[in-house]
Amino acid sequence: MSRKLRNIFIGLGGILVLAVIISLPPVWIHIGWRLDNAIIVVSRWINPPEKVIFVPSGGSTLTPAVPTATSLPTSTPEIPPTPTITPTPLPSGILLSGVKFVHQHDKWNYCAPANLSMVLSYWGVRATRDTIAHVVKPWDEDKNVMPYELQYYVENYTDLKALVRVGGNLQILRNLLANNFVVLVEKGVTTFRDTTTGKFAWMGHYNTVLGYDDNTQQVIVDDSYIGTAENPGLGTNLHISYSEFIDQWRDFDYIFMVVYPPEKQNDVLNAIGILADETSAFQEAARVAEEETKTQSGLELYMAWFNLGTSRYQLYDYQGAADAYDQAFLINQTLPDEQRPWRMMWYQTGPYFAYFYTGKYDDLITLATQTLESAVNKPYLEESWYWRAKAELALGEQSKAVEDLDTSLKYHPGFQPSVDLCISEGLSCSNMP
């Protein structure tokens, strides 16, 4: 054998050995995520997601569908009529104790299970973030956990109850805290760096609210992102000004979740007043959003219109919702690149509802596609795959729909809306449980 040929074989052998070593799980764990991040960094440099703008068409493509049971559910406990509220003076400040701090690090997007673990610890329930995540995000790198998924965990895996409402305000928050209920809120933040690009960018986040101080005009929270395993104190008892908290909370229609023992249900209803009735809560949220469309500007104006769309679709005003979402997306075009909340559809799916039930299937598909592409090589957004499949079915594109439903079920095994759609449409989905 010639020296040249021998060198070729040695080189190929070396490449093969290197490939085998890299493929070993212990090695790939350390190398694979770096490669994934490198792909994301390059992709976002070539095609910055903040520059990809959704432009609504403003019209319907076909006759709108009629809402069915396959729509994503919002689980709500049966609630009796709201008790008569006897106003009582609130203390000027309060800080609840008994919450065990849980950080979200060393895992992907563990904000939701970490915070729910904290809330449950207040009531003496031992549920680790990993135990909760196994249920609410069975695909470990799922981009987001919805409030209704957290509510589902509480009501099916503990003896406690959970109530989710939009339209919250500082008065209701103070009422709940003064009655010894910690509160889970979802909000938008712009103070965290993207772990792949290093840029500051808008993203959704959960906080566990423990108290308030009227004298300093501050809300007191535990933050699973800021605290770490080595120094949990960094994330405990953080003080946020009322004005900053409201600006962050607005980004999610002032949504909150209260966990409570069944025997304390009347106390919760007393504390939240008009929001005890779910329809009234959506009406109140719509009223607030409509007012804010007249008073806000820039990013806050975009959020106000988006919230108006969210409350309207929950009230089954799909056309009104679609119009409000259209307006929000038009405002989004005018925002500076660095302010655009390009991750919004990772966390909220209201536009999918509104566009589907007004027959704007092409808009829905475009929006879902852009949302999935924004996640680059980690499109772990089961809701977007599901809704795109629904629009594709409405347009008669069955093979595409099946592929999207299978992907949805791959990233969230047993995802009920996708399971229901496969069954109701008689589709041969290969990832059915």
Backbone hydrogen bonds, N-H to C=O, Kabsch-Sander energy under -0.5 kcal/mol:
donor,donor_aa,acceptor,acceptor_aa,energy
6,R,2,S,-2.6
7,N,3,R,-2.4
8,I,4,K,-1.8
9,F,5,L,-2.2
10,I,6,R,-2.5
11,G,7,N,-2.6
12,L,8,I,-2.7
13,G,9,F,-2.7
14,G,10,I,-2.4
15,I,11,G,-2.2
16,L,12,L,-2.4
17,V,13,G,-2.6
18,L,14,G,-2.5
19,A,15,I,-2.5
20,V,16,L,-2.3
21,I,17,V,-2.5
22,I,18,L,-2.6
23,S,19,A,-1.9
24,L,20,V,-0.7
24,L,21,I,-1.0
27,V,24,L,-0.9
28,W,24,L,-2.9
29,I,25,P,-2.4
30,H,26,P,-0.7
30,H,27,V,-0.6
31,I,27,V,-1.7
32,G,28,W,-3.8
33,W,29,I,-0.7
35,L,31,I,-2.2
36,D,32,G,-2.6
37,N,33,W,-2.5
38,A,34,R,-2.2
39,I,35,L,-2.2
40,I,36,D,-2.1
41,V,37,N,-2.8
42,V,38,A,-2.4
43,S,39,I,-2.5
44,R,40,I,-2.8
45,W,41,V,-1.5
46,I,42,V,-2.4
47,N,43,S,-3.1
51,K,48,P,-1.8
52,V,49,P,-1.1
53,I,51,K,-0.9
61,T,359,G,-3.1
62,L,359,G,-1.3
65,A,356,F,-1.0
71,S,68,T,-1.7
94,I,212,Y,-2.2
96,L,210,L,-2.7
100,K,98,G,-0.5
101,F,99,V,-0.6
104,Q,224,S,-1.8
107,K,104,Q,-0.6
109,N,107,K,-0.6
110,Y,104,Q,-0.5
114,A,110,Y,-2.0
115,N,111,C,-2.3
116,L,112,A,-2.5
117,S,113,P,-2.1
118,M,114,A,-1.6
119,V,115,N,-2.5
120,L,116,L,-2.7
121,S,117,S,-1.8
122,Y,118,M,-1.2
122,Y,119,V,-0.5
123,W,119,V,-0.6
123,W,120,L,-1.0
124,G,121,S,-1.7
125,V,120,L,-2.4
126,R,124,G,-0.6
127,A,125,V,-1.0
132,I,128,T,-2.2
133,A,129,R,-2.6
134,H,130,D,-1.8
135,V,131,T,-0.6
135,V,132,I,-1.4
136,V,132,I,-2.5
137,K,133,A,-2.5
140,D,138,P,-0.8
142,D,139,W,-2.4
143,K,380,Y,-2.1
149,E,146,M,-0.9
150,L,146,M,-1.5
151,Q,147,P,-2.5
152,Y,148,Y,-2.0
153,Y,149,E,-1.7
154,V,150,L,-2.2
155,E,151,Q,-2.3
156,N,152,Y,-1.3
156,N,153,Y,-0.5
157,Y,153,Y,-2.3
158,T,154,V,-1.0
161,K,260,Y,-3.1
163,L,258,V,-2.4
165,R,256,F,-2.4
167,G,253,D,-2.4
168,G,254,Y,-2.4
173,L,169,N,-2.4
174,R,170,L,-2.6
175,N,171,Q,-2.4
176,L,172,I,-2.4
177,L,173,L,-2.3
178,A,174,R,-2.6
179,N,175,N,-1.1
180,N,177,L,-1.9
181,F,176,L,-2.1
182,V,180,N,-0.5
183,V,209,V,-1.7
184,L,257,M,-2.6
185,V,183,V,-0.5
185,V,207,N,-2.4
186,E,255,I,-1.0
187,K,205,H,-3.0
188,G,248,Q,-2.2
189,V,203,M,-2.6
194,D,199,K,-3.5
198,G,194,D,-2.4
201,A,192,F,-1.2
203,M,189,V,-1.9
205,H,187,K,-2.4
207,N,185,V,-2.2
208,T,222,D,-1.7
209,V,183,V,-3.6
209,V,207,N,-0.6
210,L,208,T,-0.5
210,L,220,I,-2.7
211,G,220,I,-1.7
212,Y,94,I,-1.8
213,D,218,Q,-2.4
214,D,92,S,-3.6
217,Q,213,D,-1.0
218,Q,213,D,-2.0
219,V,240,I,-3.3
220,I,211,G,-2.9
221,V,219,V,-0.5
221,V,238,L,-2.5
222,D,208,T,-2.5
223,D,235,G,-3.2
224,S,222,D,-0.5
227,G,223,D,-1.8
228,T,231,N,-1.1
234,L,231,N,-1.6
235,G,232,P,-1.7
236,T,233,G,-0.9
238,L,221,V,-3.1
240,I,219,V,-2.9
240,I,238,L,-0.5
242,Y,217,Q,-2.5
245,F,241,S,-2.7
246,I,242,Y,-2.4
247,D,243,S,-2.1
248,Q,244,E,-2.0
249,W,245,F,-2.8
250,R,246,I,-2.4
251,D,248,Q,-0.8
252,F,249,W,-1.9
253,D,250,R,-2.0
254,Y,249,W,-1.7
255,I,252,F,-1.0
256,F,165,R,-2.5
257,M,184,L,-2.6
258,V,163,L,-2.4
259,V,182,V,-0.5
260,Y,161,K,-2.4
264,K,261,P,-2.4
265,Q,262,P,-1.6
268,V,264,K,-1.7
269,L,265,Q,-2.5
270,N,266,N,-2.6
271,A,267,D,-1.8
272,I,268,V,-1.8
273,G,269,L,-1.1
275,L,272,I,-2.0
276,A,273,G,-2.2
277,D,274,I,-1.0
278,E,276,A,-0.5
281,A,277,D,-2.0
282,F,278,E,-2.0
283,Q,279,T,-2.3
284,E,280,S,-2.7
285,A,281,A,-2.6
286,A,282,F,-2.4
287,R,283,Q,-2.2
288,V,284,E,-2.5
289,A,285,A,-2.6
290,E,286,A,-2.6
291,E,287,R,-2.0
292,E,288,V,-2.2
293,T,289,A,-1.5
294,K,291,E,-1.3
295,T,291,E,-0.5
296,Q,292,E,-2.3
300,E,297,S,-1.1
301,L,297,S,-0.6
302,Y,298,G,-1.9
303,M,299,L,-2.2
304,A,300,E,-2.1
305,W,301,L,-2.2
306,F,302,Y,-2.4
307,N,303,M,-3.0
308,L,304,A,-2.1
309,G,305,W,-2.1
310,T,306,F,-2.2
311,S,307,N,-2.6
312,R,308,L,-2.2
313,Y,309,G,-2.3
314,Q,310,T,-1.6
315,L,311,S,-1.0
316,Y,313,Y,-1.6
317,D,312,R,-2.7
318,Y,316,Y,-1.2
321,A,317,D,-2.2
322,A,318,Y,-2.7
323,D,319,Q,-2.4
324,A,320,G,-2.0
325,Y,321,A,-2.8
326,D,322,A,-2.6
327,Q,323,D,-2.1
328,A,324,A,-2.2
329,F,325,Y,-2.7
330,L,326,D,-2.0
331,I,327,Q,-2.2
332,N,328,A,-2.1
333,Q,329,F,-1.0
334,T,330,L,-0.5
334,T,331,I,-1.5
335,L,331,I,-0.6
335,L,332,N,-1.0
339,Q,336,P,-1.9
340,R,336,P,-1.0
340,R,337,D,-1.0
342,W,340,R,-1.9
344,M,341,P,-2.2
346,W,343,R,-2.7
347,Y,343,R,-0.7
347,Y,344,M,-1.5
348,Q,344,M,-2.0
352,Y,349,T,-1.1
353,F,349,T,-1.3
354,A,350,G,-2.4
355,Y,351,P,-2.9
356,F,352,Y,-2.2
357,Y,353,F,-2.5
358,T,355,Y,-0.5
359,G,356,F,-1.3
360,K,355,Y,-2.7
361,Y,359,G,-1.5
364,L,360,K,-2.2
365,I,361,Y,-2.6
366,T,362,D,-2.5
367,L,363,D,-2.8
368,A,364,L,-2.9
369,T,365,I,-2.6
370,Q,366,T,-2.5
371,T,367,L,-2.1
372,L,368,A,-2.6
373,E,369,T,-2.5
374,S,370,Q,-1.5
375,A,371,T,-0.6
375,A,372,L,-1.0
376,V,373,E,-1.7
378,K,375,A,-2.2
380,Y,378,K,-2.2
381,L,379,P,-1.9
384,S,381,L,-0.7
385,W,381,L,-1.6
386,Y,382,E,-2.2
387,W,383,E,-2.6
388,R,384,S,-2.1
389,A,385,W,-1.9
390,K,386,Y,-2.0
391,A,387,W,-2.1
392,E,388,R,-2.4
393,L,389,A,-2.4
394,A,390,K,-2.0
395,L,391,A,-1.3
396,G,393,L,-1.6
397,E,392,E,-3.2
398,Q,396,G,-1.2
401,A,397,E,-1.9
402,V,398,Q,-2.6
403,E,399,S,-1.9
404,D,400,K,-2.3
405,L,401,A,-2.7
406,D,402,V,-2.6
407,T,403,E,-1.9
408,S,404,D,-2.5
409,L,405,L,-2.5
410,K,406,D,-1.6
411,Y,407,T,-2.2
412,H,408,S,-1.6
415,F,412,H,-2.2
418,S,415,F,-0.6
419,V,415,F,-2.2
420,D,416,Q,-3.1
421,L,417,P,-2.1
422,C,418,S,-2.4
423,I,419,V,-2.1
424,S,420,D,-3.1
425,E,421,L,-2.0
426,G,423,I,-1.1
427,L,422,C,-2.6
429,C,427,L,-1.5
430,S,428,S,-0.5
432,M,429,C,-0.9
